[in-house]
Structure formats: C-alpha cells, structure tokens
Amino acid sequence: MPDRVLTVPPERLAAWLAGFTQRHGATTHRAGPDAVVVEAADGAVASCAVPFPPLLPEDAEPYGGLLVHAARERRVGVLLVRRGGYAAGVFHGATLVASKVGSRHVQGRTAAGGQSQQRFARRREKQAREAFEAAADVAARIILPHAAELDAVVTGGDRAAVDHVLADRRLTALAALRDRSAGLPHLAVPDPKQSVLEAAPAAYRAIRISLSEPDVTA
C-alpha cells in the first residue's frame, strides 16, 4: 500500500521528480501505457498514473516520455451536472474557450406521505427531467460542435445525472468520447458554477502519484 497519494500539476512534474531523486538517490523507471513507476536507490517508489492514457513509451525521453505526454495541450470537453445545476465547457490546455452554466429548480425531498408524497415525487421527477433536458441542450450547443477535435470528454457531479444527460440522442458522440476517456477521473464537484467549471483542468490534468517511502526510523 502507498504511504500517501498526491497530485502534481504537469507544469511541476519535472521538478517533483527531480526532488524525489534528490531525497532518495538515483532512480530507475518502468514506463507502461497507464503508469510510470519510478524506483529510487533507498527503496522509495513513486507510481505516476498517466493522464490521458495510454502513454506510448519513448526510451529516449525522460521517464519514458511522461513529461512530454503530461504537458501536452489537449482540447477537452467538460460536462458537470448535479440535480438542478449544470455546466458545459471546452478547454484548450487550461484555457476555457467556450462555456455555459445554468440551473433549474428541483425541489428537495419531503417527509410527507400518502398521495401528497406521490404528487410531490411526480413533480420532482418532472423538474429533474426538465433540468436534464436543459443540460443536454447546453451540451449540444457548447461541446458538441467541437466533438471532432476533442481529445476527451470529462464529466463531474452526480454520475446518474450525467448519464441521464448523455443518454440524449444528440449527444451520442460525446457519450462515446466520455467512454473512451475512462482513464480520467470523474470530478467530485459542488454546484456547477462558473468558478467550479474553470477549476476543472487542475483536477483532470494533474498527475496522480502513489508514493511509498522507506521508514527512516526503522
């Protein structure tokens, strides 16, 4: 088991790996399509998950090409959905080039029973359906025109809500891109506001590193 798991922005990855070598001694690495495992002289191990897998290892490049692969600027569609709120955007690298954020009122749950509860549940389901339809409209308007040039579609928020939105027949291409982006994280986000959308690249571009270090007190 790793001692800890951390995330490192691609811009800081080279410096982090250099620091790992300084702390633990000379390193060797094994590069694969999904991870680059760096082992140090003192037994420390840093397993770096490849962002936007697969990595096509290059022996002539540092760490099998991980630094170049991680730093590459990609065009990514982002769809964030929670019940009643949604955000759609297209990023080039970390730059947001198109976006739309919106919300629809969806009532919370009620403790009422009987027919009153059934009427409330039907009304709530209708509101949620209308919210998902609005989110699908925005995704079709903002992300879909860029589908042919996207490297990935990243989703976040409520998984079931995202699935409802991507089930829209207009969004078949985006759903396929999401499925091919399975190696990327589903973002845990609060209400999908503009600031939350703008912060998304920091999460999906980061390199997740599982770090194991020797116990120097032993």
N, C-alpha and C positions, 0 to 999 in steps of 0.2 A: 504493500500500500504506500502511496506517496505521502511524504510528510505534510505537504501542502500543495494546493493548486492555485496558480496565479495566472493573470492575463497580462500580456505585454503588447502595446501598440506596435505595429510593424515598423514605425519610424525609430523605435527604441530597441528593436530586437538585436541588432548587431552589438550595441553597447551592453545589453543584458548578457549576451553570450560571452562577450569579452570579459565581463565582470565575473561570470561563472568560472571561466578559466583561471582568472587571477586568484579567486578564492580557493579553488580546488585542484589546481595543477593541470598539466597537459591533458587534452581531450582527444577522443576519437568519436566518430559518429556513424550511425547506420541510418540511411535515408530510404524511406518507403513511400508509397503513394499517400498514406494517411498520417504518417508521423515521422519525425526525425528524432532519433534517440541519441543524446549526447552523453557520453560516459567520461568521467574525469579520473585522474590518477588516484585520488583518495577514495574512490568508490561512489562518489556523488553521481546521480543520474538525473538528467533533465529530458523528459519526453515531451517534445513540442508537437502538438496537433497541427496538422497542415490546414490553414484556412483555404477555403475554396478548393478542396481536394478534387482530383488527385494531383500530387506533385509528381512530375516526371524527372526523377533524379538525374542531376548532371554532376559527374565526378569532378569536372574541372572547376565547379563553382563551390564557394564556401557552404558547408552544411548541405551539400547535395543540391544546391540551388534554392534552398528555403528562403534566404534573404531576398533574392530577386523575386521569387514567386509571391512572397507575402507583401512586398512593396508595390506590386503591380496595381495600377489604377484600373478598376473594373467598373462597368456600368451595372448597377443593381437596382431592381425594383423592390420597394418595401411596402408591405401592407400590414397595418396594425388594426386590429378590430377587438373591441370589447362591446358588451351589450349596451347599445345606446351611443357609442362613440367609434370613430374610425379615422384613419389617416392613411393616405397613399402618397408615395413619393418615388422619384427616380434620382439616384445618386451617380455621379461620375467621380470615382475615388471617394473623398469625404465631402464633396460639394453637392448640395441639393440643387438639381436643375429643374425640377418640376414637382409641385406638391399641391395637395388639397386636404384639408382637415374639416371634419363636420361631426355633428351629433344629432341624435333623435331621442326624444324622451321615451324611456321604457320604465314602467312602474316597477318598484321593488316588490318583494314577496309580501303576502298578507297572512295574518293568523286566522282570518275569518273562515268559517266552514260552510258546508251545505251548498245551496245554489249560488249564494253570494260568492263563495270561493271559486266555483266553476266559471261564473261570469267574469270574475277578475282574471282567472287564468287564461280564458279565451282572449280577453282584451290585451293582456300582457304578451301573449304569443303573437297577436296581430301587430302590436307595436314593435316587437323584436323582429318580425318578418319584414316590416317596413324599413327598419333600421338596416337590416342586412341588404335589402334591395338598394337602399341609398348608398351603402358602402360599395356594392358591386357597380353601381352607376359611376361612382368616383374612380374606382379601379379601372373601369373600362375607358374612362376619359383621360386619366392621368398616366397609368402604367402601360396599358395595352398598346398604344401607338408605338411604344419603344420595344415591344416584345422581341423583335427580330435582332436587336442589338444588345439585349441584356445577357449578362453572364450568369445571373442568378436572380431568383425572387426569394426574399427573406420575409418571413412572417413573424408576428408577435401579438401578444394579448391573449385572448381566450381562444384556445385551439378549436373548440367546437364552433365558435362564431366564425373563425377564419374559414373552416371547412364549409360552412353554410354559404359564405360569400363566394368562395372559389368554385362552388357547385354550379354557379350561374353559367349557362352555356356559352355566353360571350367570352368567358374567362378561361376557356379550355387551355389556351396556350400558356397562360400564367400558372395554372394549376400544374401543368407538365413541367414548367421551369422550377416551381416550388418542389416538386417531387425529385427532380434531378439535383436539387440543392440540399439533399438530405444531410450532408455532412456539415451544414451550417446550423447555428443554434436557432431555436425558436425563442424569440426575445420575450422575456418576462417584463412587461411594461405596465405602468399605471394607466390612467385615462390617456388615450392617444391624442395629446395636444401637439401643437406645432413644435414646441421645445423638445418634447419626447421624440418626435419623428427626427428632428435634426440631430439628436444624440445617437441615433441608431447605428451609424457606422462605427462608432467607438466600440460597440459590442460585437458586431459581426466581423469586423476586420481584425480584431485582436487575436493574438496567438495564445492559445491555452496551453500552459506548461505544467505538467505534473512533475514535481520536484522531490527527489529523495536525497537526503544528505546524511553522511555518517555521523554517529553520535560521538562528538569530540570529548565528551565527559567519561566515555566508557574506558 
